[in-house]
Amino acid sequence: MLDDIQDKWLDGEYRHTSVRQYKATIMYGLACIRHYQVTQDATMVNQVRFLANRIAPKQLESLYDKCKTLGKTGDRKKLEYESSLKQKTSSTKDKRFNEALLNEVLAYHPTKQSHGDYELLHLFLQINSRLGLRPIEYGNCMMVSKQMFQQSKAIHALLEIEDFKQQNSVNVYNISTDQDDNDSPVLVVKNAKDSHGRACGKYRFLSLAALSDEELIKLDRLLLLFQKKKSQCADFNKEVLRPLQKQLYYILKNNNRCQKIINKLHNKKMRTYRYNKDKTGIDKAPIKKHPTLYSTRHQAVANAKQMGINPIVIAATFGHASILTAEEHYGLGYYGNGSGSVLPMQISVNAVIDRLTPKQEQLLKAGRTWESGQAKPQSSSPSASSSRRQLGSP
């Protein structure tokens, strides 16, 4: 992790302020581990005690010394300047991918200066705006027929599904995403954030019934290209996704039409800011934002919100363990472009329901809308409210 932070710092991907925050957090954690090793303080959290029993004092000192060197190599001012030009920090990443901007990127034709094959980028932007996968998840997904997914014991064993019939049954909220079209393929996605209970299981399963034949062909081609590139590299993120992001950044930065759209969107935010500043006195100017590969995922979530899809179904579609994740951290339904959303298979919906906390259950019973954050009067009985909790209504 320390090496990764240092590499991103040297590449200009992290600003000095970000490195300082990482550094302070890690050094504090190491200090807590050392404190427990010396004092055996029983009040320390389990994670600290767990690591303290597995890291030797000499190794801890080595990590601490290495951590102190973070951000000290290279010309800081130069890297800060380059990083500000690249605008890759989270504050400048747009949580949507404007449709007009996307069309301009897709219409872009490579030149000698920009070198590279843009087929993969174009396919990714088109397809992931519909699917909403994390970019890294394309390294671990596959497309299978619905019949094979439902009936193949070999597939169930591979995906660690112990009892498909039971896990695929009707849930207490009576939410069903089953489609009548048995010919539609299923996308099997290995959740990238399955650690620490942040995902709705090790895998999630998406019905591709909402995709057109043309989109299915493009998806098949996209998966083939990603699979080929993954087989030829040691680090999928560094050797495949980063160059893809650089291609996108090059287009956004060097295409005049793209810059005009970005400036227009930013100027609109500035007008709103000036108006609100005069009324409220809040002085927090908006930052000019650029879309990234991950923005396509935000856009897919925004499209799902715009459709009024049940928050349980949204969580299952995008691999969230909590129904609150999409509300708190992803694009607003206001930014939806009307292109629709794919739906998860029943087994993924049930996986989210199994992980609902009492707080989330209360929000569902109150009929809270994810866009306004307000509650609507609604029956507390799951069966009585099931009609309002189908795919089209939260």
FISEVEX-499734 format. One record per residue (C-alpha): x, y, z; residue number from 1. Coordinates in nm, 4 decimals, always signed. Each point is the difference from the previous one (the first is absolute). Last residue first. Layout:
N
X; Y; Z; NUM;
...
***
This chain:
394
-3.9337; +0.2948; -0.4170; 394;
-0.2141; -0.0404; -0.3110; 393;
+0.0574; -0.1409; -0.3471; 392;
+0.1573; -0.3311; +0.0886; 391;
-0.2587; -0.1042; +0.2537; 390;
-0.0134; +0.1563; +0.3428; 389;
-0.3319; +0.1747; -0.0437; 388;
-0.1742; -0.3271; -0.0759; 387;
+0.1736; -0.1573; +0.2966; 386;
-0.1455; +0.2428; +0.2509; 385;
-0.2630; -0.2286; +0.1435; 384;
+0.2308; -0.3019; -0.0104; 383;
+0.2815; +0.1756; +0.1858; 382;
-0.2333; +0.1381; +0.2678; 381;
+0.1044; +0.3417; +0.1231; 380;
-0.2577; +0.1690; -0.2219; 379;
+0.1108; +0.3227; -0.1632; 378;
-0.0004; +0.3707; +0.0719; 377;
+0.2821; +0.1552; -0.2045; 376;
+0.3355; +0.0809; +0.1529; 375;
+0.2518; +0.2582; -0.1107; 374;
+0.3546; -0.0478; -0.1292; 373;
-0.1019; +0.1791; -0.3177; 372;
+0.1652; -0.2290; -0.2528; 371;
+0.0126; -0.3234; +0.1955; 370;
-0.3693; +0.0061; +0.0855; 369;
-0.0790; -0.1322; +0.3474; 368;
-0.2976; -0.2360; +0.0045; 367;
-0.0168; -0.0084; +0.3795; 366;
+0.0252; -0.3792; -0.0103; 365;
+0.3117; +0.0298; -0.2140; 364;
+0.1591; +0.2479; +0.2385; 363;
-0.0790; -0.2276; +0.2947; 362;
+0.1590; -0.2948; -0.1762; 361;
+0.3129; +0.2064; -0.0623; 360;
+0.0308; +0.0851; +0.3689; 359;
-0.0561; -0.3637; +0.1023; 358;
+0.2890; -0.1010; -0.2319; 357;
-0.0610; -0.1678; -0.3342; 356;
+0.2568; -0.2685; -0.0860; 355;
-0.2423; -0.2821; -0.0888; 354;
-0.1918; +0.2485; -0.2160; 353;
+0.3155; +0.0695; -0.2022; 352;
+0.0570; -0.3725; -0.0661; 351;
-0.3669; -0.0380; -0.0937; 350;
+0.0431; +0.2554; -0.2784; 349;
+0.3108; -0.1837; -0.1212; 348;
-0.1881; -0.3340; -0.0205; 347;
-0.2856; +0.1639; -0.1897; 346;
+0.2242; +0.1015; -0.2891; 345;
+0.1000; +0.3624; -0.0210; 344;
-0.1547; +0.2538; -0.2362; 343;
+0.1500; +0.2020; -0.2859; 342;
-0.0721; +0.3705; -0.0025; 341;
-0.1735; +0.2578; -0.2148; 340;
+0.1341; +0.2418; -0.2611; 339;
-0.2034; +0.2889; +0.1414; 338;
+0.2988; +0.2307; +0.0522; 337;
+0.0121; -0.0045; +0.3787; 336;
+0.1653; +0.3081; +0.1508; 335;
-0.2964; +0.0847; +0.2243; 334;
+0.0248; -0.3565; +0.1309; 333;
+0.3052; +0.1226; +0.1886; 332;
+0.3434; -0.1566; -0.0440; 331;
+0.1463; -0.2235; +0.2699; 330;
+0.1288; +0.0179; +0.3581; 329;
-0.2884; +0.0490; +0.2421; 328;
-0.2985; -0.1354; -0.1883; 327;
+0.1820; -0.2837; -0.1754; 326;
+0.1554; -0.1119; +0.3285; 325;
-0.3244; +0.0162; +0.2019; 324;
-0.1376; -0.3353; -0.1223; 323;
+0.2974; -0.1648; +0.1682; 322;
+0.1974; -0.3040; -0.1199; 321;
+0.0575; +0.1619; -0.3378; 320;
+0.0698; -0.2000; -0.3155; 319;
-0.1345; +0.2404; -0.2610; 318;
-0.3142; -0.1855; -0.1036; 317;
-0.0705; -0.1409; +0.3472; 316;
+0.0176; +0.3467; +0.1578; 315;
-0.2306; +0.1398; -0.2687; 314;
-0.2459; -0.2861; +0.0549; 313;
-0.0138; +0.0725; +0.3720; 312;
-0.0392; +0.3719; -0.0768; 311;
-0.3141; -0.0762; -0.2070; 310;
+0.0273; +0.1489; -0.3470; 309;
-0.1383; +0.3506; -0.0392; 308;
+0.1115; +0.0206; -0.3629; 307;
+0.2125; +0.3055; +0.0829; 306;
+0.1766; -0.2002; +0.2698; 305;
+0.0980; -0.2661; -0.2535; 304;
+0.1315; +0.2640; -0.2413; 303;
+0.1995; +0.1640; +0.2809; 302;
+0.1533; -0.3383; +0.0862; 301;
+0.1013; -0.0489; -0.3655; 300;
+0.1500; +0.3495; -0.0046; 299;
+0.2053; -0.0675; +0.3134; 298;
+0.1338; -0.3153; -0.1651; 297;
+0.0887; +0.1978; -0.3145; 296;
+0.1784; +0.2491; +0.2246; 295;
+0.2427; -0.2775; +0.0967; 294;
+0.1735; +0.0318; -0.3381; 293;
+0.0510; +0.3673; +0.0774; 292;
-0.2153; +0.3082; -0.0508; 291;
+0.1515; +0.3451; +0.0493; 290;
-0.0925; +0.2485; +0.2713; 289;
+0.0530; +0.3725; +0.0433; 288;
-0.0162; +0.0662; +0.3715; 287;
-0.3054; +0.1664; +0.1514; 286;
+0.0440; +0.3095; +0.2202; 285;
-0.0637; -0.0404; +0.3701; 284;
-0.1017; +0.3302; +0.1603; 283;
-0.3316; -0.0556; +0.1729; 282;
-0.1596; +0.3412; +0.0570; 281;
-0.3460; -0.1479; -0.0406; 280;
-0.1718; +0.2289; -0.2525; 279;
+0.2969; +0.1699; -0.1684; 278;
+0.1982; -0.3252; +0.0058; 277;
-0.2964; -0.1915; -0.1434; 276;
-0.0103; +0.2196; -0.3114; 275;
+0.3765; -0.0028; -0.0429; 274;
+0.0073; -0.3804; +0.0352; 273;
-0.2842; -0.0516; -0.2465; 272;
+0.1805; +0.2154; -0.2558; 271;
+0.3232; -0.1906; +0.0688; 270;
-0.1749; -0.3343; -0.0523; 269;
-0.1196; +0.1151; -0.3432; 268;
+0.3502; +0.1215; -0.0786; 267;
+0.1344; -0.3474; +0.0783; 266;
-0.2412; -0.1714; -0.2358; 265;
+0.0862; +0.2486; -0.2767; 264;
+0.3729; -0.0406; +0.0638; 263;
-0.0257; -0.3789; -0.0289; 262;
-0.2082; +0.0329; -0.3188; 261;
+0.2473; +0.2447; -0.1551; 260;
+0.2943; -0.2199; +0.0985; 259;
-0.1572; -0.3002; -0.1705; 258;
-0.0537; +0.2034; -0.3159; 257;
+0.3605; +0.1173; +0.0056; 256;
+0.1404; -0.3526; +0.0226; 255;
+0.3414; +0.0073; +0.1656; 254;
-0.0769; -0.0373; +0.3693; 253;
-0.3008; -0.2307; -0.0206; 252;
+0.1678; -0.2146; -0.2667; 251;
+0.3272; -0.0304; +0.1926; 250;
-0.1843; -0.0804; +0.3226; 249;
-0.1842; -0.2863; -0.1666; 248;
+0.3236; -0.1429; -0.1374; 247;
+0.1650; +0.0389; +0.3407; 246;
-0.2875; -0.1909; +0.1591; 245;
+0.0530; -0.2878; -0.2424; 244;
+0.3741; +0.0043; +0.0746; 243;
-0.0929; -0.0296; +0.3711; 242;
-0.2496; -0.2820; -0.0582; 241;
+0.2269; -0.2412; -0.1860; 240;
+0.3541; -0.0078; +0.1429; 239;
-0.0541; +0.1430; +0.3478; 238;
-0.3441; -0.1435; +0.0732; 237;
+0.0543; -0.3377; -0.1641; 236;
+0.3421; -0.0561; +0.1610; 235;
+0.2028; -0.2938; -0.1368; 234;
-0.0902; +0.0407; -0.3663; 233;
-0.0664; -0.2075; -0.3119; 232;
-0.2905; -0.2094; +0.1295; 231;
-0.1691; +0.3194; +0.1206; 230;
+0.0242; +0.1516; -0.3483; 229;
-0.1754; -0.2987; -0.1588; 228;
-0.2706; -0.0096; +0.2651; 227;
-0.0619; +0.3734; -0.0382; 226;
-0.0300; -0.0336; -0.3773; 225;
-0.2377; -0.2975; +0.0257; 224;
-0.2123; +0.1729; +0.2636; 223;
-0.0364; +0.3045; -0.2256; 222;
-0.0890; -0.2112; -0.3048; 221;
-0.2738; -0.1794; +0.1933; 220;
-0.1247; +0.3322; +0.1309; 219;
-0.0090; +0.1449; -0.3521; 218;
-0.1989; -0.2992; -0.1260; 217;
-0.2373; +0.0321; +0.2951; 216;
-0.0430; +0.3708; -0.0765; 215;
-0.0969; -0.0756; -0.3606; 214;
-0.2498; -0.2638; +0.1125; 213;
-0.1551; +0.2566; +0.2332; 212;
+0.0651; -0.0024; +0.3725; 211;
-0.2880; -0.0071; +0.2506; 210;
+0.0008; -0.3816; +0.0170; 209;
+0.3595; +0.0052; +0.1269; 208;
-0.0861; -0.1436; +0.3415; 207;
+0.2726; +0.0785; +0.2498; 206;
+0.1495; -0.2365; +0.2567; 205;
+0.2081; +0.1077; +0.2962; 204;
+0.2962; -0.1850; +0.1442; 203;
+0.1859; -0.0194; +0.3331; 202;
-0.3030; +0.1262; +0.1881; 201;
-0.2023; +0.3199; +0.0141; 200;
+0.3125; +0.2118; +0.0374; 199;
+0.1651; +0.2031; +0.2798; 198;
+0.0153; -0.2891; +0.2476; 197;
+0.3625; +0.0617; +0.0982; 196;
+0.1283; -0.1209; -0.3380; 195;
-0.2394; -0.0618; -0.2908; 194;
+0.0925; +0.3295; -0.1624; 193;
+0.0912; -0.1172; -0.3507; 192;
-0.3146; -0.2085; -0.0361; 191;
+0.0566; -0.2875; -0.2418; 190;
-0.2474; +0.0591; -0.2803; 189;
-0.2088; -0.2651; -0.1773; 188;
-0.1863; +0.1532; -0.2924; 187;
-0.3125; -0.1950; -0.0919; 186;
-0.1177; -0.0650; -0.3536; 185;
-0.3589; +0.0547; -0.1160; 184;
-0.1502; -0.3114; -0.1593; 183;
-0.2333; -0.0748; +0.2902; 182;
-0.2056; +0.3153; -0.0653; 181;
-0.2645; -0.0076; +0.2719; 180;
+0.2134; +0.2170; +0.2266; 179;
+0.0395; -0.0552; +0.3736; 178;
+0.0610; +0.3220; +0.1925; 177;
-0.2356; -0.0758; +0.2873; 176;
-0.0461; +0.2022; +0.3165; 175;
-0.2458; -0.1632; +0.2420; 174;
+0.1559; +0.1851; +0.2932; 173;
+0.0255; -0.3270; +0.1938; 172;
+0.1930; -0.1598; -0.2855; 171;
-0.1109; -0.2306; -0.2835; 170;
+0.2480; -0.2809; -0.0679; 169;
+0.3413; +0.0225; -0.1736; 168;
+0.2067; -0.0871; +0.3087; 167;
-0.2244; -0.3009; +0.0644; 166;
+0.0114; -0.1283; -0.3558; 165;
+0.3729; +0.0671; -0.0372; 164;
+0.1037; -0.1868; +0.3149; 163;
+0.3773; +0.0143; +0.0550; 162;
+0.0994; +0.2706; -0.2472; 161;
+0.3819; +0.0170; +0.0167; 160;
+0.0311; +0.1544; -0.3466; 159;
+0.1979; -0.2973; -0.1327; 158;
-0.2350; -0.2461; +0.1711; 157;
-0.3041; +0.1734; -0.1479; 156;
+0.1616; +0.0005; -0.3453; 155;
+0.0709; -0.3745; +0.0274; 154;
-0.3548; -0.0592; +0.1218; 153;
-0.1284; +0.1554; -0.3246; 152;
-0.3740; +0.0711; +0.0196; 151;
-0.0601; +0.3695; +0.0625; 150;
+0.3201; +0.1460; -0.1414; 149;
-0.0017; -0.2433; -0.2928; 148;
-0.3551; +0.0971; -0.0882; 147;
+0.0793; +0.3689; +0.0325; 146;
+0.2883; -0.0334; -0.2446; 145;
+0.3428; +0.1046; +0.1239; 144;
+0.2038; +0.3229; -0.0164; 143;
+0.3185; +0.0326; +0.2019; 142;
+0.1546; +0.2309; +0.2567; 141;
+0.3332; +0.0400; +0.1755; 140;
+0.2269; +0.2494; -0.1795; 139;
-0.3015; +0.2080; -0.0898; 138;
-0.0410; +0.0529; +0.3743; 137;
+0.2868; +0.2539; +0.0058; 136;
-0.2179; +0.2499; -0.1888; 135;
-0.2695; -0.0156; +0.2717; 134;
-0.3069; -0.1191; -0.1858; 133;
-0.2785; +0.2429; -0.0900; 132;
-0.1747; -0.2137; -0.2610; 131;
-0.1500; +0.2640; -0.2315; 130;
+0.2690; +0.2694; +0.0126; 129;
+0.2335; -0.2978; +0.0106; 128;
-0.0937; -0.1035; -0.3523; 127;
+0.0544; +0.3229; -0.1923; 126;
+0.3037; +0.1193; +0.1935; 125;
+0.1668; -0.3424; -0.0102; 124;
-0.0568; -0.0479; -0.3725; 123;
+0.1501; +0.3400; -0.0801; 122;
+0.3014; -0.0596; +0.2242; 121;
+0.0681; -0.3457; -0.1447; 120;
-0.0258; +0.1238; -0.3583; 119;
+0.2351; +0.2944; +0.0660; 118;
+0.3144; -0.1725; -0.1212; 117;
+0.3024; +0.2145; +0.0700; 116;
+0.1706; +0.3166; -0.1164; 115;
-0.1150; +0.3460; +0.1289; 114;
+0.2471; +0.1979; -0.2075; 113;
-0.0561; -0.2083; -0.3117; 112;
-0.3721; +0.0663; +0.0180; 111;
-0.2850; -0.2101; +0.1372; 110;
-0.3589; +0.0743; -0.1061; 109;
-0.2393; +0.1467; +0.2578; 108;
-0.3696; -0.0688; -0.0543; 107;
-0.0171; -0.2082; +0.3188; 106;
+0.1474; +0.2866; +0.2018; 105;
-0.2499; +0.2464; -0.1504; 104;
-0.2895; -0.2364; +0.0752; 103;
+0.1147; -0.0324; +0.3613; 102;
+0.0111; +0.3773; +0.0378; 101;
-0.3544; +0.0326; -0.1295; 100;
-0.1137; -0.2742; +0.2397; 99;
+0.1671; +0.1512; +0.3058; 98;
+0.1917; -0.2654; +0.1885; 97;
-0.0906; +0.0267; +0.3647; 96;
+0.1718; +0.0191; +0.3374; 95;
+0.2766; +0.2195; -0.1411; 94;
+0.3505; -0.0538; +0.1306; 93;
+0.1560; +0.3307; +0.1036; 92;
-0.0297; -0.0470; +0.3774; 91;
+0.1144; -0.3639; -0.0280; 90;
+0.3419; +0.1062; -0.1223; 89;
+0.0854; -0.0562; -0.3659; 88;
+0.0260; +0.3592; -0.1176; 87;
+0.2808; -0.0684; -0.2490; 86;
+0.1021; +0.3651; +0.0093; 85;
-0.0150; +0.0102; +0.3801; 84;
+0.2139; -0.3138; +0.0109; 83;
+0.2592; +0.1547; -0.2281; 82;
+0.0215; +0.3075; +0.2225; 81;
+0.0212; -0.2026; +0.3197; 80;
+0.2661; -0.2196; -0.1586; 79;
+0.2089; +0.3026; -0.0922; 78;
-0.0399; +0.1513; +0.3430; 77;
+0.0948; -0.3267; +0.1691; 76;
+0.3169; -0.0613; -0.2038; 75;
+0.0834; -0.3625; +0.0677; 74;
-0.0010; -0.2145; +0.3116; 73;
-0.1386; +0.1311; +0.3272; 72;
-0.3627; -0.1043; -0.0438; 71;
+0.0300; -0.3126; +0.2117; 70;
+0.3360; -0.0185; +0.1805; 69;
-0.1581; -0.0221; +0.3478; 68;
-0.1888; -0.3127; -0.1062; 67;
+0.3256; -0.1812; -0.0652; 66;
+0.1203; +0.0738; +0.3514; 65;
-0.3292; -0.1257; +0.1477; 64;
+0.0040; -0.3132; -0.2161; 63;
+0.3544; -0.0796; +0.1148; 62;
-0.0928; +0.0627; +0.3630; 61;
-0.2933; -0.2407; -0.0331; 60;
+0.2232; -0.2637; -0.1581; 59;
+0.2360; +0.0309; +0.2945; 58;
-0.2901; -0.0264; +0.2480; 57;
-0.1313; -0.3195; -0.1691; 56;
-0.3425; +0.0241; -0.1603; 55;
-0.2502; -0.2797; +0.0657; 54;
-0.1150; +0.0542; +0.3586; 53;
-0.0198; +0.3750; -0.0472; 52;
-0.2090; -0.0491; -0.3140; 51;
-0.2835; -0.1781; +0.1855; 50;
+0.0220; +0.2356; +0.2976; 49;
-0.0370; +0.3006; -0.2283; 48;
-0.2917; -0.1572; -0.1890; 47;
-0.1735; -0.0928; +0.3273; 46;
-0.0136; +0.3586; +0.1267; 45;
+0.2277; +0.1134; +0.2831; 44;
-0.1608; +0.0123; +0.3462; 43;
+0.1932; -0.3058; +0.1194; 42;
+0.3304; +0.1927; +0.0045; 41;
+0.2706; -0.2656; -0.0321; 40;
+0.2460; +0.2787; +0.0991; 39;
+0.2980; -0.0501; -0.2328; 38;
-0.1554; -0.1925; -0.2898; 37;
-0.3199; +0.2060; +0.0370; 36;
+0.1889; +0.3269; -0.0364; 35;
+0.1870; -0.1372; -0.3018; 34;
-0.3284; -0.0789; -0.1750; 33;
-0.1386; +0.3432; +0.0858; 32;
+0.3145; +0.1651; -0.1404; 31;
-0.0381; -0.1997; -0.3221; 30;
-0.3577; +0.1220; -0.0353; 29;
+0.1031; +0.3601; +0.0624; 28;
+0.2743; -0.0330; -0.2598; 27;
-0.2520; -0.1364; -0.2514; 26;
-0.2476; +0.2843; +0.0541; 25;
+0.2652; +0.2736; -0.0093; 24;
+0.1536; -0.1373; -0.3196; 23;
-0.3326; -0.0376; -0.1765; 22;
-0.0884; +0.3595; +0.0893; 21;
+0.3422; +0.1287; -0.1067; 20;
-0.0235; -0.1891; -0.3296; 19;
-0.3368; +0.1630; -0.0709; 18;
+0.1373; +0.3473; +0.0750; 17;
+0.2995; -0.0646; -0.2270; 16;
-0.2265; -0.0764; -0.2926; 15;
-0.0449; -0.3533; -0.1253; 14;
+0.0064; -0.0947; -0.3709; 13;
+0.3231; +0.1918; -0.0627; 12;
+0.1824; -0.3166; -0.1033; 11;
+0.2378; +0.0446; +0.2955; 10;
-0.2931; +0.0205; +0.2401; 9;
-0.1702; -0.2998; -0.1606; 8;
+0.3214; -0.1988; +0.0419; 7;
+0.0382; +0.1089; +0.3633; 6;
-0.3567; -0.1019; +0.0838; 5;
+0.0495; -0.3375; -0.1701; 4;
+0.3283; -0.0597; +0.1810; 3;
-0.1643; +0.0737; +0.3353; 2;
-0.2829; -0.2401; -0.0830; 1;
***
